Amino acid sequence: MSSVSDIAPSPQPDGEPSPGSKTWPRPLAAISLFVLGAFMAKLWMGLNLPFPVCLLRKLTGVPCPTCGCTRSLAAWTRLDVGQAFLLNPLFFLVCVSVLIWFAARAIESKSARTLLPALAEVLKKHLGWKVFAAAVLINWIYLCLTLPK
């Protein structure tokens, strides 16, 4: 049985995992969840099952910020990138970010270059929670104006 020290990275003084330490394969898990979710959405639609009900939309008529995500995932499985974007632009950007993250981690694992710590620092410094909150708000307004009633 493995212990926590076998799985968790041992941090260096700067907070980065030490070279050669075992880390949980987060990018692989993220991409696996993305692919699994996409194919579950496609299967759901293929079986003509009803979409999950959004309680906010059912009670108020206003879509929630995540409305359209299931349909967007189904569009990804058809490689209909334009439709995936139109159904929920913010979710589309999250999906693209996961794909870029996975690619960056793959490049890091095959080369001596470190891409993600530098990117994380830029994001921390320049894109804080205010930008994320603004993006959610803009996306929500877009959904309210464009999703069918």
N, C-alpha and C positions, 0 to 999 in steps of 0.2 A: 504494500500500500504506500502510495507516495504522500509525502508530507507537504505542507504549505510551502516550505522552503524549496521543494523540488519544482513547484509550479510558478511561484511568484518570483519576479526578478529581484535581484539584490541591488538596491539603488547605490549609485556612486554618490559622492558628495554633492554633485550638481543635480541630482535627482534622476539622472538617466540610468537605465538598466546597465549592468556591467556587461562587457562583451562576452559572448558565449553563454550567457545565462538563459535559462528556459523562460520564454514568455508565452502567455496564452495567445494563440493566433487570432487576434481580434479582427484583422482585415479579412481573413478567410471566413470567420464566423459571420461577419457583416455581409459579405458577398453571398454566403450561403443562405442567410436569412432573406436577403433581397431576392435571390433566385427562387427560393421556396415560396415566398409570398407571391411572387409574380405568377408562378405556375399554379398556385392555389387559386388565385384570382381568375386565371384563364379556365381552370377546371370548373370553378363556381359558375362562370358565365356559360361555359359549354353545356353544363347540366341544366341551364335555365333556372337556377335557384335564385330566390329573391336576394337583392343586395342587403347588406347589414343596414339596419335602420339607424339614422342619426337622430338621437333624442332631441337635440336642440332644434333641428329642422322640423321634426314632427310636432314639437310643442309650439314653436314660434314662427315657423316658415322661413327662418333665416339659416343658411348653411353654416356649418361649423368650419374652422380653418382647415380641417382634414377632409372635408367632403371632396370626393373625386379621387381620392388616393387609390381605392380598389380598382376603379376603372382605368386610372393611370397605369397601375401595375399591369393590368390586362393589355393595355396598349403597348407597353414595353415588350410583352411576350410576342406581339405581332410585329415588333420592330417599327411600330408607328410612332416615331419619336415626336412628331408634330402634335398628334392627338394627345400623347402623354403629357406634353407641356401644357396644352390648352385646358386639360381637365383639372390640373392643380400645379401651377408653375413652381411654387415653393417646394412641393414634394418632388417634382421633376429635378430641381436643383439639388435636393438632398440625395436623390438617386445618382445623379452625375457625380456628386462629391464622393459618394461611397465608391464608385467605380474608379475615380481618380486616386482616392486613398489606397485602394487595392493595388492599382498599377504602381503607385509610388512605393508601397511596401515591397512589391515584387522587385522593383529596380533596386531598392535598398538591400534586399536579401542577396541579390546577384552581384552587387558591386560594393565597393567600399564607401560609396557616397551616402551621406545622410541627408535626406530631403525633408522628412516630416518634422523633426524638431525645429528647423528653421521656419518652416511654414506655420507651425503651431505658435511660434513666437510672434510672427507677423500678425496672425489672426488675433492673438491676445492683445497686442499693442494697438491694432488699428480697427478691428471689428469686434466690438464688445456686445454685450447683451442689448444695448440700445438699438444697434443695427439689426440684430436678430428680431427684436420686438417690432421694429418698423417694417421689416420684411413680412412678418406674420400678419400685421395689420393691413399692409398693401395687398397681400395675397387674399386675405379675407374679404376685402372690399371688391377685389376682382371676382372672387367666387360669388359674392352676393349679386353682382351685376351680370354675370355670364352664365351661371348654372341654370338649367331649366327648372322651373317651379314644380 
